[in-house]
Amino acid sequence: MPFSGVNPYIREKRGRIGREMFYGRDAERQSILDPRGTQVIFGGRGLGKSALLSDAGERFMEQRSGFHQYVYLNLDQENIGKGSSLGPKELWSVLDRELTEIQVLGRQQGGRKAPKGDRSERVRAGIRSWLDGDSRRRLLILLDECDQFFEADAPRFDQTKKLKGLGSDTKDRAKVVFAGLHSVQRFSKLASNGPFGHLAQTPKVIGPLAPQFAADLLVEPMRALGFEFEDVDLVNRVLGFCSYQPFLLQMFGHRLVEVMHRKRARRGTGEPPFTVEVADIETVESDTALRTGISSAFKDTLSLDHRYDVIANVLAYHARHRGLEVRLSDAELREECETWWRKGFEQLDTEGFRAYLSEMVGLGILAPNHDGQGWHLRGPNALRMIGTSHEVEARLLRAEQDCKLEESIVLEGRPELPDGRSAPLTITQLDDLLGERANQTRVVLGTTATGVLDVGDTLRTVTERIDGWTLPPIGRPGVFKQELVGGQPRERRVIISDFARYPVKQETCRDAVELASTLLPTVPGVTRAVVLVTDTGQLHLWRALLAGEQQVPAAPVVLRRHDRHSLRGWAQRLGEVFNTEERLERLYAVTSGWPWLVDRAHRLHAEIGDTDRVLSKLAGMLTDLSEARAFVEATGVQSDAALAAGYQALDKQFQGSPADTEDVVTAIAYETSGDEEEARWVFACLDAMQVFDREEDGRLRLEPLLRECLSTGG
């Protein structure tokens, strides 16, 4: 908010404003300054991330003037990242320049260029040398707008690892902090994701300000300029109009100061404080340029990903027609989003969709769904900023032609298990299973072929890297009940019942779901994520979850085959093993992304060492009768008579040709029981077992490798 005027009262107050402008971010700032505090902050546009970084840098220098130094870099402005002219390696050249400017690094004599070699090594060695020169020295590197940098550095994260390593290399005397928007949020969600093993322990969300801090940001600068609000209701009115977002509050305050100065000029000079009245607020609210600016700032966040835009507009559509408090469940909201933009949502799985909703909460667009009753916009002003009924409907009608799908590599990435194999769960699925400090229940649906036997180990591998998580051992049902209600204050718990490894009666599994929904921790502050791992031995629960026959207080998480993106990410982590597109295509051809077969490729490479021989041997194994039968058994497609009959019906009717979903259901019903409801359940189950490939037009075909193995050994 700018200063104006020459009133002595105002001049007297000016000097107080600089620091007081930064309200409500004390904890976030302290975490940035703490050598062991957060290294990741994220949030929507206009929520104050850049201002927070700048303020933290200044505070850091003041802590020990002459010995503490900081560097702030906006990577977008430096043109570094995916889709930019400079790759992630070029960040070291920029750091070299900036650190030389503040004399952390020495200048090259005679204007000579830096010696050839790895620029990152020169920079890191120079930092260590500077720190070693005096034990009081500290360095803080603040990197803003990191989304495209992370996208470009994925999946190996070579440069991110080097940046992160500065802390351990210097015993926490140098620290790097990353800030950004939705991609930074995605990459920081899970501690197991490559170099984020420690970065993600304390990620900080920079969201809308808490009411008191938002009020202070508005009231205190206005008071310093000689203006007082007539009553607190006017303050609350402005806060609501700006959705408690600091950037929007500053925009409003700027216009309000202009209005107040014009009013003073009309009425003549008087003594402060000058009263801000209802008419003044109404004048600012009616400012077309301001309303457009606020709406544009909000829509900038929605435009980060076109799925955000469609989700927000669907919720706005319902709010306009049925009321702001009307909520939509995960399934209802996703189904309607797919109605407006099929390509954007038809291949987004349940967990991926929930991840988008969670991100939109972090970006200040949606209200949290802690009670599980459904989703709605954050408030009436979010609805206003999205647009009128006509504008919302027009955007939805244009979604198919206007929206573009831009997949983020992190959504389908999978962490690595201790033996080098890829986990059966994607980053998004793991984040969904662990939750965000809430009590929840998830049921994993998988088969041996999709890696269900590795789910428990994956969760243990991930959570043991994160401080504050507890995984109590679960044996008897009585122990399970005890752990559902147990825990220490502020503890985050993962309660795993692995019914795939340790089969139980169907009634026992169903009882576990009911218990998880009714028995909550008795100690305040404890949250627990219940994960029930199931295979085709629990088809009764699969049916309830997938076909919606009855209300089940749990959400399913379906294990999937690798797609080409996640398979490439796994191959790249192995280094030079499957390092060409031709080899990756052969790997996909002989595995179809089935985790069971990808793991086989991993083991064969450890034994043989030659990539081409591995691929040839794997292809030959699947023509062997016993190997083909073992793979078919691992998929579970013949574990139930109804499923086996349904698969055979599809093979008979379509013989590997693509078909629409309704045609698939009709074929199953026609060739088996004649019951359409039963056919839909069989289809849903086969789909969860990953027996279909999806064409770009949304049609389905039987996955060819399984079909071939069934003809060989079935």
Secondary structure as UniProt FT lines:
FT   HELIX           8..14
FT   TURN            15..16
FT   HELIX           17..20
FT   HELIX           26..33
FT   TURN            35..36
FT   STRAND          40..42
FT   TURN            45..46
FT   HELIX           49..63
FT   TURN            64..67
FT   STRAND          68..74
FT   TURN            75..79
FT   TURN            82..83
FT   HELIX           88..90
FT   HELIX           91..101
FT   TURN            102..103
FT   HELIX           109..111
FT   HELIX           119..132
FT   TURN            135..136
FT   STRAND          138..144
FT   HELIX           147..153
FT   TURN            154..157
FT   HELIX           158..169
FT   TURN            170..172
FT   STRAND          174..180
FT   HELIX           182..188
FT   TURN            191..192
FT   TURN            194..195
FT   HELIX           196..199
FT   TURN            200..201
FT   STRAND          204..205
FT   HELIX           211..224
FT   TURN            225..226
FT   STRAND          227..229
FT   HELIX           232..241
FT   TURN            242..244
FT   HELIX           246..267
FT   STRAND          274..276
FT   HELIX           278..285
FT   HELIX           288..302
FT   TURN            303..304
FT   HELIX           306..322
FT   TURN            324..325
FT   HELIX           330..340
FT   HELIX           342..345
FT   TURN            346..347
FT   HELIX           350..362
FT   TURN            363..364
FT   TURN            370..371
FT   HELIX           380..386
FT   HELIX           389..397
FT   HELIX           399..402
FT   HELIX           409..412
FT   TURN            418..419
FT   HELIX           427..434
FT   STRAND          440..445
FT   HELIX           448..450
FT   HELIX           452..454
FT   HELIX           455..463
FT   TURN            464..465
FT   TURN            467..468
FT   STRAND          469..470
FT   HELIX           477..485
FT   TURN            489..490
FT   STRAND          492..498
FT   TURN            499..501
FT   HELIX           506..518
FT   TURN            524..525
FT   STRAND          527..534
FT   HELIX           536..538
FT   HELIX           539..547
FT   STRAND          555..558
FT   HELIX           564..573
FT   TURN            577..578
FT   HELIX           581..591
FT   TURN            592..593
FT   HELIX           595..608
FT   HELIX           611..621
FT   TURN            622..623
FT   HELIX           625..635
FT   TURN            636..638
FT   HELIX           641..654
FT   TURN            655..656
FT   HELIX           661..671
FT   TURN            672..673
FT   HELIX           676..688
FT   TURN            689..690
FT   STRAND          692..694
FT   TURN            696..697
FT   STRAND          700..702
FT   HELIX           704..713
//
